[in-house]
Amino acid sequence: MTDLFKTAAVLALIVILLRRKVSMSAVMPIGAVLLGVLYLTPPLVFLKAAAVGVFAPKSLEMTLTLTLTMVMENILRTTGMLKRMVSSLSAAVPDRRVVMGALPAMIGMLPSPGGAVFSAPMVDEAAGDSGVPAEQKALINYWYRHIWEYVSPLYPGVILAAGITGLSTQTLFIANLPFALSVVGWGALFCFRGIGRGETAPSPAGRRQEFTVFLAMISPIVLALLLVVVFRVNAALSLGGAVVTLYIFHRYTPGMIIRNLRESVSGRALFLVIGIMIFQEVLRATGALAGISTFFAVSRMPVYLLLFLIPFIAGIMTGLTVGYIGITFPLLLPLMGATAPSPALVALAFGAGFAGVMLSPVHLCYVLTCEYFHADIAKVYHRLIIPSICVMAAVLIPLYVW
């Protein structure tokens, strides 16, 4: 119980500081320090955890991926490809709302940390001068970016869950599919209120022509997707290959490349990633979540409630799918089935944990999206709660089927 109170206090401080408009890049280190103080962590242990958070291979890969994402977005924007991409799809599809949802969903197929910052300019461009509030655009970008994380075998969370439970990725795909479909359905109801269809689309022949232009404009992103999906290339290397291809295609000189890198890379965004990784590593080093999980596991609560609460809390605290799965699934495995894990119970734990991730104030995509649109984090959060609850209700389908 003590672990629960301590982590709740840290989370409350993070939320309060964010409400007071304190930069997330400063908030996360403050949260990490408070966590270390509450757990009486020796300074050397704290510093070691911070160093691991910054320099661990996964952290460096995440930082590099985010950097390449910003570089690629800048190239697409400054060369006019981004604007043409959105305008051609808008002309081919007669509904602005479909375009605003489809673009982040498509980018979300690429398991890129912080990839929401890539699709945010597309959503902004698609909204045009329709007067859509910043908080609503942030919700659309954030919501539709995360459809695939429930089911795609490209995402580390699905791979890790399959490895721990022994279920195949195909079984997890089927068990978690109701969540992904619910994201699309409930998003259509909650994300697009007050947004009109937009301009009338051209003739069928004109639409085909515009769609061809769209495919040409989006080809660098498709290249990165193909490298990841078909050839199993690392996401950072895939984005790097796409960036190099764009440099060559647009005939960038060394001076232009240097200017592009200087304009693209946001120190604030990079420090934000570093702060989150430090917080997550300190959270692991203190054993806070392990203590919470153990407390609930021995509390004799109903199995369904345990399978919901433990991953949900871990998801909120870490903001990472691999975080809550890696921490809680080994502990919950005995509760998921007598002889073998039940796909329905695994889906319950997976969906609950991901609901926590989506509602987490330390979720990188959430913070980056709100930063891009200059949206009020609390107002976006209020828009997010009800559809998240509705999506979680989809767990009734696998529970009934299995």
N, C-alpha and C positions, 0 to 999 in steps of 0.2 A: 504493500500500500504506500510505503514511503516513496518508492520509485515513481509511482503514479503521480503523487503530489509534486515531487521535484520536477519531473518533466512537464507537468501541466503548468507549473510556475514559469518555466523557461519559455514554453509556447505562448503563454499569456503575455510575457514581456515582448516577445517578437511581434505579436499582433499589435500591442499598444504602440511600439516604436514605429511600425509600418503605418498605423493610423495617423501618427504624428508627422508623417512624411519623411522619416529618417531613411536614408538610402539603404537599400537591401545589402549592398556591399559592406556597409558598416554594421548593420543589424546582426548578420550571421556571426561574425567574430564575437560580438558582444554576447550573443546567446551561447556561444561555445565557452566563453570565459565563465559566464554564470553557471553553466552546467558543471564545469570543472570545479568551481568553488563549492557548489552544493554537494558534490561528491568527494570533496576534500582530495582532489586529484593532485599528486605531487607535481611540482612544476616541470621536472624533467619528463614525466610521463605525458603531461599535457603538451609540451613542446614536441615530443616525439610523435604524438598523435597528429598534431598540426602539420608537421613535416610530411608525414605519410599522406595526409589529406591533400597536400599540395603536389607532392612528387611521385605518388603512386602511379604506376602505368595507366590505370584506368582514369585517374584524374588528368594526367597529361593528354591522354587520348581525347577526353571530353573537351578539354581546353582547345586542343588543336582542331577538333571537329567544329566547335563553335566559331573559331577564328576563320576557318575555310568557308563556313556558311555565310559569315558576314562579308567576306571577300567576294564570294560568288554573287551574293545579292547586290553588292555595289556594282559589279560588272554589268549584271542584267539591267540594273536601274539606269546607270549612266549611259549605256549604249542604246537605251530605248527598248530593249527586248522585253523588259518587265511590263511596260505600259502597253506594248503591242500584244503581249501574251494575254493580258487581261481584256483588252479591247476586242481582240479577235474571238475569245471565248464568249464574251458578253454578246457579240454580234451573232455567234453561232447558236447560243442558248438563249431563248426568249425570256428568261427569268433571272433577274439579278440575284435573287436569293439562292438559287441553285449554284450560281457561279461563286458566290461568297462562301458557300459550304464546301463545294467541290475542290477548290484550290488548296485549302489547308488539309483536307482529307487526302488529297493526292500527295502532297509533300509529306504527310504523316506516314506514308508507306515506307519512307526511308528512316530507319532507326537512328536518327541523329539527335544527340543531346541538345536541348535548347533549340530544336528545329523550328519552333513556333516563330522565332524571330525572322525566319525565311519567308514564311507564308503571311506574316502580318502585313507587309507592304502590299501584297496581292489583294488581301481582303480590303485594305484601305483604298486601293485603286478601284476595286470592283464596286465599292460603296459610292464612289464618285461624290457628287454634290447632293446626295439624297438626304443629308442631314441626320444620318444614323449616329446616335450618341457614341462617344468613345468607349463607354463601358459595354455597349451592345456589340460593337465591332470586336472588342477584346474577348467577349464571351464566345462569339462565333469562331474566331480563330483558335482559341484554346480548346473549345469543345470538339470541333470536328478534326482537329489535329490528332486526337487520341482514340480514334475508332479502332485502329488496327492493333493496339497494344494488348487487347484482350485475346486475339486469335492468331496473329502473324507469327510463324516460326522464325522470322528474322529478328524478333525482339528478344533480348536477353531474358526478360521475365518469363516468357513462355518456355524458353529453353531450360531455364533453371527449375521451373516448376515441374517440367517433364522429368528432369534428371532426379529430383528429390522424391517425387511420388512414384516414379516408374511407369507413369502413363505415357502413351505416345503423344506427339504433338498433334496428330490427327484427332485423337480422343479429346484433347484439351480444346482443339478448335471447335468441335461439335458442342462440347459442354459449355464453352464460353460464348458461343455464337449469339445466344439471346441477348447478352450484354451489348455486343457490337451493333446488332440490329436496333436495340432500344436506344442507343446513342443517336442513331440516324433519325428514328421516329420522334423521340422526345425533343431532339434538337430542332426539328422542323416546327414543333409546337411552341417551344419556349424561346428560341433564338431569333426568330424573324418577325416578331410582333411589330406592326407598324411600318414594315418595309414593303414597298410596292414591288411589282414585277419588273418595272423598268421600261426601257424603250422596246418598241416592237422589232422583232428580228426580221432580217431580209428574207428573200425568197429561198426555197430549198437549195437552189444552185449556189446562191450567195452564201448560205450557211455552210455548205460543203467547202467552199473556197476559204471562208474564214476559219473553219476548223483545221484545214490544211496549214494555214498560217500559224494557228495556235500550236500545232504539233511541231512545226519548225522552231518556234520560239522557245518551246519547253524542252527541246531535245537535249540541252545540257543536263537538265534534271533527270530526264529519262535515262541518259547515259549513266549517271550516278546510280540510279535505281537498278539498272540492268547489271552493273558491276557487282552490286550487293546481292541481288536476288538470284541471278543466273550463275555468276562466277564466284560468289561467296567472298568477294573482296571486302576488306575492312572498310567501314563507312568513311573514315578519315582519308584513306587512300583513294576511295572512289570520288569523293569531293575534290581531292587534290587533282586527280586526273581530269575531272570536268573543268576545273579552274584553268589548268594548263591548256586544255583544248580551246577554251574561250580566249585566252591570251593569244594563241596562235591564229585563231579565226579572225579576231578583230585587229590583228597585227600590232599588238602592244609593244612599244619600245621599252627598254629598261627603265627609262624615266617615267613612263606611264605606269609601269608595274609598281614602282616605288610609290608614286602618288596614289595609286589604287590601294595599296596596302596601308598607307598612312591615313587615308580617308575611311577605310573600311573598319579597321580594328578599333573597337571601343574598349578603352582601358577599364571603364566602369563595368561593362559586361563581363570582362575577364576576371576582375576582382570579385564580382558577384559569384561566378563559378567557383573561384578559389575559396570564398567565404563559406559557401554551401558545403563544399567537400571537407573543409576543416570541421564544420559543425557535425557532419555525419560521422567523421572518424572519431571525434571526441565522444559522440553519442555511443559509438561502439566500444571505445576504450573504457568508458565509465561502467559499462554493463547495464545501463539504464533500461533499455528495452528488454534485455534478457530477464531482468528482475521483474518487470511488469508482466511478461509472458508467463514466468514461473508462478507469480502470484495468482493470476487468473486460472492457470492450469490446475492448481491445487485447491481452488475455491469451491469445487463441486457444483459449478454452474451447469445449466443444460448444455449439451454438446453444441447445438446450433448456435447458442449465444456465444460460446467460447470461440467457435470458428468464425464468428462475425467480429467480436470485440478485439481479439488479439491482433489479427492482421489490420483491422481498421485503425487502431491506435498506432501501430508500427508504420502504417502508410502515411498517416498525418505527420508523424515525427520525422520520417526520413525523406518523404517526397519522392521516393524512388521505388519502382516496382521490384527491382532486384533486391532492394534493401529490405522490404517487408517480407518477401518470399524467403530470402536467405536467413533472416533472423527467426521467423515464426514457423515456417513449414516443417522443419525438422522436429520441432516441439509438438506440432499439431498432428503429425503423421499418424500416431496411434489412435487419434480421435476420428480419422477419416475413413475408417473401415476396419473390421475385425481381422480379415485375412488379406485384403488388398484395398487400396484407397478407392473410395467411391467417387466417380467423376463428378457426381452432383455435389458432394461435400467439398471436393477440391474446388469446384466452381464457386461455391459459397465463400470459401476462404479467399480465393483469388479476387472475386468481385468486391468483397468487403474491403480487402486491402487496397484495391485500386480506387475504390470510392474515397478512401482516406488520402491516397496520393493526389487525386483530383481536387480535394478540399484542403490540401496542405499549403500553408503559407510559405513553405520552403521549396515548393515545386518550381524548378528552374523555368519551365515553359510558362507557368502562370505569372511569375515575376517579370520575365522578359516581355511577355505580351502586354502586361499592364504598363510597363516602362515605355514600350514603343508607342502605344496609343495615348500615353499620359492619362491613363484611366485611374479612377479612384479604386484602389484594391478592395476596399470594403464593399463598395457598390457592386463590383463584379462578383464578389463572393456571395452577396445576397441573391444575385441572379442565378448563381450556380447551384445553390443548395437543393431547391425543389427538383430540378431535372436529375440531379445526382441520386436523390432518393428514389425517383421513378425508375431510373436505370437499375438500381440495386434490386428493385422488386422483380426484375426479370429472372432472378435466381429461382423463383417458383417453378419455372419451366423445367430446368434440369432436375430439380428435386422431385418433380412429378414424373418425369420421363424415366429417371433412373430409380 
